[in-house]
Amino acid sequence: MPRVLLAGDVHGNAHHMVYLIKTALTLDCESILQLGDMGYWEHSEAGVLFLDQVNTLCEDAHLPLIWLDGNHENHVMLRKTYFNDSHLTDEGFYQIRPNIFHSPRGNIFNIGNVKFCTFGGAWSIDRAFRTIGKSWWWEEEIDWSEVDAMKREHVDVLLTHDVPTFVDMNAATVRYCYNFHTIPEAEKNRKKLDKVAAKCTPDYIYHGHYHVDYEQLVDFPHGVVRVEGLSCDGSGPRSWTVLELK
């Protein structure tokens, strides 16, 4: 039965990517799906080196890496460089390296008989400490036009970076001994994911962004959805999970 490894935030951490790839090989996974904040910083020398290193690791392991954008990516450079027909694959991915593929917002694809949709993007709560055009970009937020352009089609699994507002993040974070603080700007982004979920009616949602791992059964308008958040680099097995694609 096919298996894929789902990975939380990586933040350009090559050592963590080594760990994830070794884990995927050990658990007999055929690919890695990464849930945003992977570390697309190709405007910097370190960012180029990271992508090249990950590509080599994936090539040696015979494992493709498919990732969706988080908030901490160079969205402008990503779109200008790769969002064109010369990099577009039949699955709707944009090929960043021979073994690294970006799945854009609203993309629907199949692995085996399981249908996935990806929808990246989130609002950065640390904008005050970043510089526009250098360490954060307006395009990190989901735009309503991207939601409107998405097909209305049922999928089995929705992969996101942020999470819809139907999910109680206070319940998700309480065991980490901190309270989830509602930020109006961030909630606007989450409400857009409410509409995304309404259009693709997923049975499962997996996401990153909050650096906490949890599982919830959540009542959505279309039915009960199993939602799972993954932690980030440095958190060991809490930063990944394996899907058996039944």
C-alpha positions as a printed NumPy array, in Angstrom:
array([[  0.   ,   0.   ,   0.   ],
       [  1.492,   3.411,  -0.955],
       [  2.716,   5.623,   1.885],
       [  3.628,   9.289,   2.015],
       [  5.322,  11.215,   4.799],
       [  3.715,  14.522,   5.774],
       [  6.154,  17.036,   7.268],
       [  5.561,  20.226,   9.247],
       [  7.583,  23.445,   9.037],
       [ 11.235,  23.006,   8.047],
       [ 12.462,  26.649,   7.983],
       [ 15.409,  25.928,   5.696],
       [ 16.894,  23.436,   8.153],
       [ 18.972,  21.006,   6.075],
       [ 19.72 ,  18.788,   9.092],
       [ 15.991,  18.338,   9.662],
       [ 15.497,  17.45 ,   6.004],
       [ 18.131,  14.718,   6.38 ],
       [ 16.131,  13.388,   9.335],
       [ 12.822,  13.525,   7.414],
       [ 14.243,  11.766,   4.349],
       [ 15.843,   9.019,   6.445],
       [ 12.529,   8.585,   8.278],
       [ 10.613,   8.382,   5.003],
       [ 12.988,   5.717,   3.705],
       [ 12.82 ,   3.721,   6.928],
       [  9.014,   3.749,   6.843],
       [  8.883,   2.841,   3.147],
       [  7.292,   6.104,   1.974],
       [  7.225,   6.94 ,  -1.724],
       [  7.237,  10.742,  -1.366],
       [  7.313,  13.618,   1.13 ],
       [  4.572,  16.251,   1.296],
       [  5.703,  19.339,   3.21 ],
       [  3.131,  21.719,   4.725],
       [  4.71 ,  25.144,   4.254],
       [  7.567,  27.254,   5.632],
       [  9.833,  24.829,   3.83 ],
       [ 12.463,  27.504,   3.327],
       [ 12.193,  28.999,  -0.153],
       [ 14.73 ,  31.828,   0.166],
       [ 16.409,  31.601,  -3.22 ],
       [ 17.297,  35.309,  -3.103],
       [ 20.061,  34.385,  -0.637],
       [ 23.145,  32.238,  -1.104],
       [ 22.156,  30.129,   1.897],
       [ 18.684,  29.615,   0.423],
       [ 20.071,  28.363,  -2.895],
       [ 22.452,  26.038,  -1.056],
       [ 19.586,  24.618,   1.013],
       [ 17.493,  23.814,  -2.074],
       [ 20.463,  22.241,  -3.836],
       [ 21.277,  20.123,  -0.779],
       [ 17.674,  18.948,  -0.413],
       [ 17.479,  18.121,  -4.106],
       [ 20.613,  15.958,  -3.851],
       [ 19.263,  14.198,  -0.76 ],
       [ 15.959,  13.486,  -2.519],
       [ 17.762,  12.271,  -5.639],
       [ 19.928,   9.857,  -3.635],
       [ 16.847,   8.574,  -1.786],
       [ 14.658,   8.411,  -4.921],
       [ 12.043,  10.452,  -3.049],
       [ 10.27 ,  13.47 ,  -4.572],
       [  9.536,  16.401,  -2.249],
       [  6.239,  18.208,  -2.835],
       [  5.701,  21.358,  -0.786],
       [  3.162,  24.14 ,  -0.392],
       [  3.993,  27.702,   0.559],
       [  3.872,  28.957,   4.122],
       [  4.152,  32.562,   5.232],
       [  7.955,  32.519,   5.487],
       [  8.835,  32.108,   1.804],
       [  9.947,  34.56 ,  -0.879],
       [  6.574,  34.485,  -2.62 ],
       [  7.455,  37.126,  -5.206],
       [ 10.58 ,  35.353,  -6.431],
       [  8.86 ,  31.96 ,  -6.366],
       [  6.059,  33.189,  -8.619],
       [  8.227,  35.216, -10.995],
       [ 10.771,  32.43 , -11.435],
       [  8.69 ,  29.271, -11.579],
       [  4.998,  30.001, -12.124],
       [  5.071,  29.448, -15.875],
       [  4.376,  26.656, -18.347],
       [  8.025,  25.653, -18.664],
       [  8.053,  24.518, -15.032],
       [  4.463,  23.208, -14.831],
       [  3.944,  19.437, -14.479],
       [  0.938,  17.32 , -15.391],
       [  0.005,  17.157, -11.691],
       [ -0.216,  20.949, -11.475],
       [  3.106,  21.294,  -9.628],
       [  5.86 ,  23.79 , -10.414],
       [  9.259,  22.093, -10.612],
       [ 11.788,  24.004,  -8.503],
       [ 14.569,  21.437,  -8.772],
       [ 14.627,  18.005, -10.479],
       [ 13.302,  16.417,  -7.267],
       [ 11.512,  19.379,  -5.61 ],
       [  8.005,  20.439,  -6.619],
       [  5.798,  23.284,  -5.396],
       [  2.041,  22.654,  -5.267],
       [  0.245,  26.017,  -5.623],
       [ -2.879,  27.23 ,  -3.862],
       [ -5.966,  25.362,  -5.002],
       [ -4.084,  22.619,  -6.822],
       [ -5.878,  19.246,  -6.822],
       [ -3.954,  16.062,  -7.613],
       [ -3.976,  12.339,  -6.96 ],
       [ -1.447,  10.011,  -5.396],
       [ -2.773,   6.557,  -6.072],
       [ -6.518,   6.663,  -5.498],
       [ -6.329,   9.433,  -2.888],
       [ -7.231,  12.95 ,  -3.967],
       [ -5.362,  15.874,  -2.384],
       [ -5.77 ,  19.645,  -2.474],
       [ -3.083,  22.105,  -1.369],
       [ -3.697,  25.639,  -0.169],
       [ -0.709,  27.427,   1.338],
       [ -0.366,  30.87 ,   2.869],
       [ -0.709,  32.443,   6.317],
       [ -0.384,  35.781,   8.104],
       [  2.953,  36.327,   9.89 ],
       [  2.552,  37.38 ,  13.51 ],
       [  6.203,  38.546,  13.576],
       [  5.94 ,  41.115,  10.766],
       [  7.127,  43.868,  13.089],
       [ 10.524,  42.18 ,  13.231],
       [ 10.801,  41.593,   9.471],
       [ 11.431,  43.777,   6.428],
       [  8.957,  43.95 ,   3.548],
       [ 10.565,  42.656,   0.347],
       [ 13.458,  41.078,   2.238],
       [ 12.049,  38.792,   4.925],
       [  8.298,  38.943,   4.329],
       [  6.003,  39.581,   1.383],
       [  2.373,  40.649,   1.07 ],
       [  1.668,  37.536,  -0.998],
       [  2.027,  35.376,   2.119],
       [ -1.677,  35.981,   2.759],
       [ -4.358,  34.118,   0.838],
       [ -6.145,  36.364,  -1.636],
       [ -9.873,  35.984,  -2.218],
       [ -9.21 ,  35.716,  -5.954],
       [ -7.222,  32.527,  -5.279],
       [-10.152,  31.072,  -3.352],
       [-12.614,  32.06 ,  -6.076],
       [-10.418,  30.468,  -8.772],
       [-10.351,  27.138,  -6.958],
       [-12.461,  24.324,  -8.405],
       [-15.437,  23.057,  -6.417],
       [-14.495,  19.392,  -6.117],
       [-14.484,  16.898,  -3.246],
       [-11.06 ,  15.757,  -2.066],
       [ -9.985,  13.213,   0.504],
       [ -7.212,  15.303,   2.057],
       [ -6.731,  19.083,   2.276],
       [ -3.137,  20.14 ,   2.982],
       [ -2.722,  23.693,   4.292],
       [ -0.251,  25.843,   6.172],
       [ -2.814,  27.783,   8.218],
       [ -6.075,  26.23 ,   9.465],
       [ -9.799,  27.113,   9.098],
       [-11.568,  28.953,  11.918],
       [-13.733,  25.917,  12.69 ],
       [-10.718,  24.429,  14.485],
       [-10.398,  25.442,  18.142],
       [ -6.735,  26.368,  18.439],
       [ -7.09 ,  26.998,  22.185],
       [ -7.92 ,  23.316,  22.613],
       [ -4.994,  22.423,  20.369],
       [ -2.431,  24.477,  22.287],
       [ -3.599,  24.095,  25.899],
       [ -1.306,  21.135,  26.617],
       [  1.642,  23.336,  25.616],
       [  0.766,  25.663,  28.491],
       [  0.015,  28.738,  26.417],
       [ -3.199,  30.319,  25.258],
       [ -3.966,  30.886,  21.62 ],
       [ -4.441,  34.624,  21.023],
       [ -6.867,  35.607,  18.304],
       [ -5.338,  38.19 ,  15.953],
       [ -7.898,  39.83 ,  13.632],
       [ -5.548,  39.961,  10.63 ],
       [ -4.642,  36.3  ,  11.022],
       [ -8.279,  35.309,  11.468],
       [ -9.115,  36.903,   8.109],
       [ -6.72 ,  34.451,   6.477],
       [ -8.286,  31.538,   8.367],
       [-11.767,  32.566,   7.215],
       [-10.602,  32.227,   3.625],
       [ -9.687,  28.642,   4.411],
       [-13.255,  28.158,   5.667],
       [-14.374,  28.835,   2.1  ],
       [-11.651,  26.57 ,   0.712],
       [-12.914,  23.721,   2.893],
       [-16.488,  24.42 ,   1.784],
       [-15.441,  24.065,  -1.858],
       [-13.427,  20.855,  -1.509],
       [-15.286,  19.213,   1.463],
       [-12.271,  17.242,   2.732],
       [-12.409,  14.253,   5.057],
       [ -8.977,  15.084,   6.485],
       [ -7.001,  18.315,   6.968],
       [ -3.292,  18.433,   7.8  ],
       [ -1.445,  21.701,   8.48 ],
       [  1.641,  23.3  ,   9.989],
       [  2.278,  26.968,  10.931],
       [  1.533,  26.827,  14.682],
       [  4.438,  24.543,  15.627],
       [  2.169,  22.299,  17.721],
       [  1.053,  18.739,  17.124],
       [ -2.528,  17.739,  17.898],
       [ -5.509,  15.827,  16.528],
       [ -9.16 ,  16.886,  16.575],
       [-12.445,  15.711,  15.15 ],
       [-14.083,  18.952,  14.015],
       [-17.64 ,  19.676,  12.91 ],
       [-17.551,  21.463,   9.552],
       [-20.695,  22.461,   7.637],
       [-20.204,  19.495,   5.281],
       [-19.527,  16.97 ,   8.077],
       [-16.956,  15.792,  10.603],
       [-13.327,  16.302,   9.558],
       [-10.248,  14.819,  11.167],
       [ -7.757,  17.674,  11.593],
       [ -4.122,  17.163,  12.499],
       [ -1.485,  19.822,  13.137],
       [  2.216,  19.048,  12.851],
       [  5.067,  20.653,  14.727],
       [  8.299,  21.95 ,  13.212],
       [ 11.979,  21.194,  12.742],
       [ 13.716,  20.102,  15.9  ],
       [ 10.635,  18.41 ,  17.359],
       [ 11.339,  14.834,  16.261],
       [  8.353,  12.588,  15.509],
       [  5.905,  15.381,  16.354],
       [  6.976,  17.138,  13.146],
       [  5.769,  14.409,  10.789],
       [  3.188,  11.712,  10.248],
       [  2.705,   8.944,   7.714],
       [ -0.367,   8.459,   5.531],
       [ -1.224,   5.046,   4.189],
       [ -3.094,   5.75 ,   0.995],
       [ -5.926,   3.266,   1.213]])
